[in-house]
Amino acid sequence: KFPQPNYIKIDVDGIEMMILKGGRNVLRNPATKSVLVEFPNNNPEMLKSGVELFEKLDFELVKYSPHRSDDNYIFNRKSF
């Protein structure tokens, strides 16, 4: 069994929501303080779904960093 991560980076080229939904138990754990996700900038629906999921899990968007084809988003746990 792996220890609970405190910080997570997700860079999976198009399957971000599958990873996030599958990892909800990890994200719910209070030990997870911050998550960096690279969302494709040509899919606003995926970004909206991702932000909504993080908000439901008590995270807030704290940083947005645009890039050429993908944008980085950092979400911190609200109690962090």
C-alpha positions as CSV (number, residue, x, y, z in Angstrom):
1,K,0.0,0.0,0.0
2,F,1.3,3.4,-0.9
3,P,1.2,6.3,1.5
4,Q,-1.4,9.1,1.0
5,P,0.1,11.8,-1.2
6,N,0.1,15.5,0.0
7,Y,0.7,17.0,-3.5
8,I,-0.4,15.5,-6.8
9,K,0.4,16.4,-10.4
10,I,-1.9,15.1,-13.2
11,D,-0.7,15.3,-16.8
12,V,-2.5,12.6,-18.7
13,D,-3.3,14.1,-22.2
14,G,-7.1,14.0,-22.5
15,I,-8.3,11.6,-19.7
16,E,-8.1,14.1,-16.9
17,M,-11.7,13.6,-15.8
18,M,-11.4,9.8,-15.8
19,I,-8.4,10.1,-13.5
20,L,-10.0,12.7,-11.2
21,K,-13.2,10.7,-10.9
22,G,-11.3,7.5,-10.3
23,G,-9.2,9.2,-7.7
24,R,-11.9,10.8,-5.6
25,N,-11.1,8.8,-2.5
26,V,-7.5,10.0,-2.7
27,L,-8.7,13.6,-3.3
28,R,-11.2,13.4,-0.4
29,N,-8.4,12.5,2.1
30,P,-7.4,15.6,4.1
31,A,-3.8,14.7,3.7
32,T,-4.0,15.7,0.0
33,K,-3.3,19.5,0.2
34,S,-2.7,20.5,-3.4
35,V,-3.3,19.2,-7.0
36,L,-1.8,20.5,-10.2
37,V,-3.8,19.4,-13.2
38,E,-2.9,20.1,-16.9
39,F,-6.2,20.6,-18.8
40,P,-6.2,20.9,-22.6
41,N,-7.1,24.5,-23.4
42,N,-9.3,23.5,-26.3
43,N,-11.9,21.7,-24.1
44,P,-13.7,24.2,-21.9
45,E,-16.3,21.6,-20.9
46,M,-13.6,19.4,-19.3
47,L,-12.2,22.4,-17.5
48,K,-15.6,23.3,-16.1
49,S,-16.3,19.7,-15.0
50,G,-12.9,19.6,-13.4
51,V,-13.3,22.8,-11.4
52,E,-16.8,21.7,-10.3
53,L,-15.4,18.4,-9.1
54,F,-12.6,20.1,-7.1
55,E,-15.1,22.5,-5.5
56,K,-17.3,19.6,-4.4
57,L,-14.1,18.0,-2.8
58,D,-13.4,21.2,-0.9
59,F,-10.6,22.5,-3.1
60,E,-10.3,26.0,-4.7
61,L,-8.5,27.2,-7.8
62,V,-5.5,29.2,-6.6
63,K,-3.4,29.5,-9.8
64,Y,-3.8,29.3,-13.5
65,S,-0.8,29.2,-15.8
66,P,-1.5,29.3,-19.6
67,H,0.6,27.4,-22.1
68,R,0.5,26.7,-25.8
69,S,-1.8,23.7,-25.9
70,D,-2.4,22.8,-22.3
71,D,-3.0,25.0,-19.2
72,N,-1.9,24.3,-15.7
73,Y,-4.3,24.7,-12.8
74,I,-3.4,24.4,-9.2
75,F,-6.1,23.6,-6.7
76,N,-5.5,23.8,-2.9
77,R,-7.6,22.3,-0.2
78,K,-9.7,25.2,1.3
79,S,-8.5,24.3,4.8
80,F,-4.8,24.3,3.7
